[in-house]
């Protein structure tokens, strides 16, 4: 028995649907001689003439009539299987996504994102995981589907999309001189500072900019997260630099007052990262786009802190 070329299924589908070698060839962008050869191969493989002469036309055999519906379904399924997964209906998604993000990102993103997920994909569950310093394997091994925040990946195994830029502002308790009086470089440098650093480093871009003015600041303590810094500043005479958008909701809730840092500081790039194996996944693409849109809407709707 002749080995069946799976491409012949497409030819068979066209032949059985048109009952014509010429029309089948036109449909597939082939030639009548090539389609005649395909029909001959199909006849040998299936042991049936499939289409027989009936006057000036071709008529399907009983075997051909049996195959017509099944072949049509198989070809349609094959085309759907091999077609790019460009469209995913989120309403039908039944899936759990693990999203890794820091406290600041979650404070601004979690509420609007979960509301959007509930509205668009009620069958989706989101598991928020804490941001872990130096964790480069979670995306690769599948423990994390999407990471959101300040990202500095440069390896080929991670895809990064920049979403928006944030800026650093100062924050202090109500009544602090830096929120009641004009903020100068000298006044800012003379304040008691709290620094946010995962690894406890007190030195950063602020110190580099102050050095250009011939000044230094006194960092009395470091804390690992922005949230812990905000609670430490509340009720004290300390000042602390924080990202503007990532603290837009938290500052008013804690009764803290922002102020402009009188130094040109680098932008904070916020984005999303994922493993390339999920790039073409329709469900993952929907989540990425939703997080992207939610971050932009949240940032646009946030009241300027100063």
C-alpha positions in Angstrom: 0.0 0.0 0.0 1.3 3.5 -0.9 2.3 5.6 2.0 -0.2 8.4 2.3 1.2 11.9 2.1 -0.8 14.0 4.6 -0.8 16.9 2.1 -3.1 14.6 0.0 -5.8 15.2 2.7 -6.1 18.8 1.6 -6.3 17.7 -2.1 -8.9 15.1 -1.2 -11.0 17.7 0.7 -11.0 20.0 -2.3 -11.8 17.2 -4.8 -14.7 15.9 -2.7 -16.1 19.3 -2.1 -16.0 20.4 -5.8 -16.3 17.0 -7.6 -14.0 18.6 -10.1 -10.2 18.3 -10.8 -10.2 21.7 -12.4 -12.0 23.5 -9.6 -10.0 21.7 -6.9 -6.8 22.8 -8.6 -8.0 26.4 -8.7 -8.9 26.4 -5.1 -5.5 25.2 -4.0 -3.5 27.3 -6.5 -2.4 24.2 -8.3 -2.7 22.9 -11.9 -5.2 20.4 -13.3 -2.4 17.9 -14.2 -1.0 18.1 -10.7 -4.4 17.6 -9.2 -5.0 14.6 -11.5 -1.8 13.1 -10.2 -3.0 13.7 -6.6 -6.3 12.0 -7.4 -4.5 9.0 -8.9 -2.4 8.7 -5.7 -5.5 8.9 -3.6 -7.2 6.2 -5.6 -4.3 3.9 -5.1 -4.0 4.6 -1.4 -7.7 4.2 -0.6 -8.4 1.5 -3.1 -11.4 3.3 -4.5 -11.9 5.5 -7.6 -13.5 8.2 -5.5 -14.7 10.3 -8.4 -16.0 8.7 -11.6 -17.1 10.1 -14.9 -20.9 10.7 -15.2 -21.5 12.4 -18.5 -19.5 15.7 -18.6 -19.0 15.8 -14.8 -17.5 13.6 -12.0 -19.6 11.9 -9.5 -18.5 10.7 -6.0 -18.5 7.1 -5.2 -20.2 5.8 -2.0 -16.8 5.6 -0.3 -16.2 9.3 -1.3 -19.5 10.3 0.2 -18.5 8.5 3.4 -15.2 10.3 3.6 -16.4 13.8 2.6 -17.6 15.0 6.0 -14.8 13.4 8.0 -12.0 14.7 5.7 -13.5 18.2 5.8 -13.4 18.1 9.7 -9.8 16.8 9.7 -8.5 19.5 7.4 -10.3 22.2 9.3 -8.8 21.0 12.6 -5.3 20.8 11.0 -5.5 24.3 9.8 -6.7 25.5 13.2 -3.9 23.6 14.9 -1.2 25.1 12.7 -2.7 28.6 12.5 -1.1 31.4 14.7 -2.8 31.7 18.0 -3.7 35.3 17.5 -7.0 35.5 19.1 -8.0 34.1 22.6 -11.4 34.7 24.1 -10.7 35.5 27.7 -14.2 34.6 28.7 -13.4 30.9 28.1 -10.0 30.9 29.8 -9.7 28.5 32.8 -6.2 29.2 34.0 -4.0 30.3 36.9 -1.3 32.8 36.4 1.6 33.5 38.8 2.6 37.2 38.7 5.7 38.3 40.6 5.8 41.9 41.7 7.1 44.1 44.5 5.0 45.8 47.2 4.8 49.1 45.4 3.6 47.6 42.2 1.0 45.5 43.9 -0.3 48.6 45.9 -1.1 50.4 42.6 -1.8 47.4 40.3 -3.5 44.7 42.2 -7.0 46.3 42.6 -7.5 47.6 39.0 -6.0 44.4 37.5 -8.1 42.0 39.5 -11.2 44.1 38.6 -10.3 43.8 34.9 -9.6 40.1 35.2 -13.0 39.5 36.8 -14.8 41.5 34.1 -13.0 39.9 31.2 -12.0 36.4 32.3 -13.9 35.2 35.4 -12.3 31.8 35.1 -8.8 33.1 35.6 -7.1 33.1 38.9 -4.1 35.4 39.7 -1.5 34.4 42.2 0.7 37.3 43.3 4.2 36.3 44.4 6.7 38.5 46.2 9.6 40.1 44.3 12.7 38.2 45.2 16.1 39.8 44.7 18.4 38.0 42.3 15.7 35.5 41.3 16.4 34.7 37.7 15.2 31.1 37.5 11.5 31.5 38.3 10.5 32.7 34.8 12.7 30.0 33.2 11.4 27.1 35.2 7.7 28.2 35.0 7.1 29.1 38.6 6.4 32.6 37.5 4.4 33.5 34.4 5.0 37.2 34.5 7.2 39.6 36.4 6.2 43.2 36.8 8.3 46.1 38.2 11.8 47.6 37.7 13.5 45.0 35.5 17.2 44.8 34.4 17.2 41.5 32.5 19.7 41.3 29.7 19.8 37.6 29.0 18.3 36.0 25.8 16.1 33.7 28.0 13.9 36.6 29.2 11.7 38.9 27.1 11.2 42.4 28.6 8.7 45.0 27.6 9.0 48.5 28.9 5.6 49.9 30.0 6.2 53.3 31.5 8.7 55.5 33.3 8.4 56.6 36.9 10.4 59.3 38.8 11.8 59.6 42.3 10.3 62.1 44.7 11.0 62.9 48.3 8.6 62.1 51.2 8.4 63.3 54.8 5.9 63.6 57.6 3.5 66.5 57.6 5.2 69.6 59.1 8.7 68.7 58.1 10.7 71.7 56.9 11.2 70.1 53.4 7.5 70.1 52.9 6.7 73.5 54.4 9.7 75.5 53.1 11.4 75.8 49.7 13.6 72.8 49.0 17.2 73.7 48.2 20.1 71.3 47.6 21.6 72.4 50.8 18.5 71.9 52.8 17.9 68.5 51.3 21.5 67.3 51.9 21.3 68.5 55.5 18.2 66.4 56.3 18.3 63.0 58.0 17.9 60.4 55.3 16.4 56.9 55.1 17.5 54.8 52.2 15.7 51.9 50.5 18.0 49.1 49.5 17.5 45.4 49.3 21.2 44.7 50.1 21.6 47.5 52.6 23.7 49.9 50.4 23.3 53.5 51.6 24.9 55.0 48.5 23.0 55.6 45.3 22.2 58.0 42.4 21.2 60.7 44.9 24.7 60.7 46.4 26.3 60.9 43.0 24.2 64.0 42.1 24.9 65.6 45.5 28.6 65.1 45.0 28.4 67.2 41.8 27.3 70.0 44.2 30.1 69.3 46.6 27.7 67.9 49.2 27.0 64.7 51.0 24.0 63.5 53.0 23.7 61.5 56.2 21.9 58.2 55.7 20.9 57.1 59.2 19.3 53.8 58.2 18.5 51.6 55.3 15.4 49.4 54.9 14.7 46.7 52.3 11.4 47.8 50.9 9.5 51.0 50.1 6.6 50.1 52.3 8.8 49.7 55.4 10.5 53.0 54.5 7.1 54.8 54.4 6.1 53.5 57.8 9.5 54.4 59.2 9.2 58.0 57.9 5.8 58.5 59.3 6.0 60.2 62.7 9.8 60.9 62.4 12.0 63.6 61.1 13.4 61.3 58.4 13.1 61.9 54.6 13.1 59.2 52.0 13.1 59.0 48.2 10.3 56.9 46.7 8.9 56.2 43.2 6.0 58.7 42.5 3.5 56.3 40.8 4.3 53.3 42.9 3.4 55.3 46.1 0.5 57.4 44.7 -2.1 55.5 46.7 0.0 54.8 49.8 1.2 58.3 50.6 -2.2 59.8 51.3 -3.3 56.7 53.3 -0.3 57.1 55.6 -0.6 60.9 55.9 2.8 61.5 54.3 3.6 64.5 52.2 5.7 64.4 49.0 8.2 67.0 47.8 10.4 67.5 44.8 14.0 66.4 45.2 16.1 69.3 43.8 18.4 67.0 41.8 18.1 65.5 38.3 17.6 61.8 39.0 17.5 58.9 36.4 14.1 57.6 35.3 12.8 54.4 36.8 11.8 52.1 34.0 8.8 49.9 34.8 7.9 46.9 32.7 6.9 43.3 32.4 9.1 40.2 31.8 8.4 36.7 30.7 10.0 33.6 29.3 10.0 33.5 25.4 8.2 30.1 25.4 5.0 32.0 26.3 5.3 34.8 23.7 2.9 33.1 21.2 0.6 31.7 23.9 -2.8 33.4 23.5 -3.8 33.3 27.2 -0.4 34.7 28.3 -0.6 37.4 25.6 -4.0 38.4 26.9 -2.6 38.7 30.4 0.5 40.7 29.3 -1.6 43.1 27.3 -4.1 43.5 30.2 -1.3 44.2 32.7 0.3 46.7 30.3 -3.0 48.6 29.8 -3.9 48.5 33.5 -0.5 50.0 34.4 -0.9 52.8 31.8 -4.4 53.6 33.0 -3.4 53.6 36.6 -0.4 55.9 36.0 -2.5 58.3 33.9 -5.3 58.4 36.5 -3.0 58.9 39.5 -3.1 62.4 40.9 0.2 64.1 40.8 1.7 63.8 44.3 3.1 67.3 44.3 
